[in-house]
Amino acid sequence: MKSNNYCNTSFYNSPLSQSENIQEIKELMDRELKKVNLGHMPPIYTIPIVFHVVYNKPLENIERQQILSQIETLNKDFSNGNIDQIPSKKEFDKERQLATDSKIRFRIADKDPNGNSVEGITRSCTLIESFTKFSDSSSIPIERQLIKVTKLGGKDGWPSDKYLNVWICKLEGEPGAYTQFPLSGLSESQYLTDGIVIDYRCFGLGGTAIKPFDLGRTLTHEIGHWLGLLHIWGNGDGRLGCKGDDGVIDTPKQNGPQTGCPDGHDITKMCGLEFPLLFNFMDYLDDKCSLMFTEGQVFKDAKAPKSS
């Protein structure tokens, strides 16, 4: 079962969360896509990723195959490739109706910032045994974010207007990850820190990935944040209860995170008369039960679904 703090994104971006300016985050989703030179709106967006493997022990220097498996999972998750895994029970009709292809795909970068043909995987040995999970904000200067600075024991990111940087390392404590939300008016430090940091124990399939983080869904969840999505129950750790909201029209309000892999809707998470969604990537469900984005999460102008 995922713990209630496996994703540190809400805390990493706490000033933005405290503003509760959800609409600003949603509007910045398009800007984040444009940052990677996607140009006009094609039928499919393709985002190049550079993976920075920063390891202290040989075990943490994950194999290439594990990275390839993560790319495969991302493309399956963002293309609605898990629809057949949502149970065919009538109680899950709404989840099957809402599950949507995001029209976003991913590939490992094939050119470095200088235009040289390379595979976008860097490997750096470090003396640092584990890196900090931030409980502060994205205003933390890069000098304190050691994972993102080569001279401080991490690895410099590639230009974040052309690549999605993903740093893979050992984070202190339980496996987890955190992300920098889309931000307006990026400072130089925020430009250099833009991307995702993820623990090697919840990345990809097989290898070093451990249950219930062993199917690559942690990075799917974090890329949702990178594109501007909040947790399905809203900001923070769920303490707002039914007062929280993710700003998405087709995701019912939810009384905090759902965890584990429930076989039915949890009435204790209800807000009003609607059951909370199951199987959503932006919840805290185990990897095997994280299966879909909704139309509203993907297309911000989506209409609310008809009642079934």
N, C-alpha and C positions, 0 to 999 in steps of 0.2 A: 504494500500500500504506500502511495506517495504521501509524504508528510505535508503538513500545511505550510511549510516554508521551503519546499523544494525549488520553487520558482521565486527568485528574489527581485524580479523586475519591478514590482510595485514599490518596493523600498528603494531600489536603485534610482528610481525616478520620482522620489517622494514629493518634491516641490510641485512637479507637474500634476501628480495625483491629488495633492491637497487643493489645487486650484479647481479640480473637478471640471475642467474645461474639456469635456468629452468631444464636443463638436470640433474643437481645434485639432484634437488628435486624429479624428476621422478625416478632416480635410487634409492633414499632412500625410496621409497614406499615399495619395497620388504623388506628392512631392518626393516621398521616399523612393517610389518606383522610378521617377524621372532621374533621381540621383545616379542610377546605374545605367544611364544613357539608353533608356528604352524608347525614347523618341515618341512618335505617335502611337496611338492605341492599336497594336496589332491583335490578331485573334488570340495569340498566345504571348505572354511575357516570358522571357528567359533571363534569369538572373545569374550572373557568374559569381561563384563563391571561391574564396581562397581560405583554405583550412590551415591554421597555424598550430601545429602540434608542439607543445612546450612540455618537456618531460624531465623528471628528476630520476626516476627509476626506469629501467628498460621496459617494464610492463606497461608504463604509461605512454610509451612511444608506439601508439597503436598502428596496426598494419594497414596498408593501402586498401585491402579488401574491405575492411571495416568502414573506411571512408566511402568507398564506392557503394556499400550497402546503404549508407545514410542518404546518399544522393537518390538512390532508387526508391527508398522509403518516402523521401520528400516529394518526389514526382508522383508517386502513387497517392499520397495523402492529399496533395493540392489538386489532383485531377479527379477527385471523388472515386478513387479506385477501391475504396473499402465498402461500397454500398452493399455488396453481397454479404458482408459480415454483420450488418445490422439485422437483428432477428426479425423474422417475418410475422411475428405476433402483431395483432391489430393495435395493441397498446403503443407500438412504436411506429405507427403510420406517419405521425408527424415528423419524426426524425428522418424517415426515408424520403418523405416529401421535400424536406428542407435541404437535404444533403446536396451539395453543389460543387461543380468543377470551378475552381478559382481562376482558371486560365493563366496560372502562373506555373512556370517550370524552373528547374535549377540545373546547373552544370558546373563542373569544376572549371575554373578559369584556365584558359589555354595560352594566355599571354601575360607576361609580367608587366609592371608599370612602364617599362622601357620598350615594350613591344616585342620582346623576345619570346619565342615559342617555348613554353614551359608547362608543366602540370602545376596547378595552383595548390600545392601542398608544401608547406615549409616545415622544417623540423629543427628544433632548438633544444639543446640540453641546458638545464638550469640547476643552480645550487639550491633553489627555493623548493622546499618539500611540499608546500601547498600554498595556494593563493587565497586571498580574502574574498568571501562573499559579502558584497556591500550591503549595508543596512542604512545607507545614506542616499544621496541623490546623484544624478548625472552631472551635477555641478562640481563633483569631486575632480580636481585637476589631474591631468594624465600622470603627473609625477608621483601620485599616490596609487595609480593603477598599474602595478608592476607588470602584470601579465601582458600589457600592451606596449611595453618599452624595452627594446633590446638591451640597452645598457643597464637596465635595472633588473635583468634576469628573465625578461619575457621576450616578446617579439613585436617589432613595429608593424602596424597594420599597413596594408596597401591602400591607395587612395580610395576613400569611402564614397566618392562620387562615381566610381567605376566598378567597385566590387562590394560584395557583402563579406566582411571579415568575420570568421568564426574561429575563436581561440579555444583549443582543446587542452585541458590541463587537469591537475588534481586541485579541486577546491576543498577548503577546510570543512570538516564535518561530513554530513551526508552528501551523496551525489545531488547535483542540482545545476542551475544555470541562471544567468541574468542577461538582460538586453537593454540597450539604449533605445528608448522610444524615438519616433520621428520628432524632431525639435525644430522650431522656427528660429532663424537667425543663429545658426550654429557658430559657436566660438571656435577658435583654432583648436583648442583642447578637445572640444566635443566632436569636431571633425575627425580628429585622430583617434578618438575612443569609440566612434560609431561602430556597432556590430554586436556580436553575441559571444559570451563566455560560457563554456559548458564543460562539465566534468567528464572525464574519459570513461567513467563507469556508467554513464547514461547516454552514450553516444553510439549510434549505429546498431547493427545486429551482430550477435556473436562476439567473439573476442573478449574484450574487457567489460562489455555491457552486462549488468546484473539485473535480475528481476526485482521489481516490476518495471524497470526502465530499459528493457532489452530489445525493444522493437523500433527505436529511433524516433519515438513520438515527442520526446523532450525538445528536440530541435524544431520539430513542426510547431509546437506550442510557442517556442521563443521567436520563431520567424513571424508567427502571428502578431506578437508584440512589436517586433521590428517594423511591421507594416502598419501598426497603429491600433491593433485590437487590444482591448482590455480583457481581463478575466471575465468569464461569462456572468459572474455575480457582481461585477463592477470593480472599483478600486480597492486596494488594500488587501487585508487578510480575511475579509468576510465579517468583520466585527460590526459593519454597518447594517448587516442583516438585510431585510427587505427594503431598506432605504438606498441600498447600492443599486447601480445600474450600469450596464456596459454601453448604453447608447445605441444598441442594435435593435431594430424594431421587431424582428422575428425570434428573438431569444427571450423567453419569459423571464421576469425577475426571479431571482433565486436567493434563498436564504443561506448564503455562504457556499464554500466549495463542496463538491461531491468527491469522495475518494474511493479507492478500491475499484471493484468491478461488480456493481450491483446488478441483479437480474431483473429489476423492475424499478419504477419511479419511487422516489423517497418522499413521502408526504411531509416529512419534517423540513424539507427544503422548499416547500411550496410558499409562494407569496400570492395570496388571492386564490382564484379558482383553477389556475393552470398548473399542471405538473411542470417541474423544471425539465429541460431537455437532458437526455442522456447521450453519451458517445461524443460529446463535443470536444474538439482539440483544446479549447480555451478553459476547460475545467481542470480539476486535479485527479482525474481518473487514471487508473493504471494504463500502461501502454496498450494492452490488448483490448481495452474498452474505449480508447480514444480513436475515433473513426471518421469524423466529419466536421466541415465548416457549413454554416447555413448560408442561404442566398443573401441575407442581410449583412452577414459578416464580410462577404466578398464584394457585393455591389451595394454601395451605401444608399442608393435610391430605391432599393427593393421595397415592394409593398408588403404589408403584413399578410401572412397566409390566411386563406379561408379556414374557418373552423371545420374540423373533420367530424 
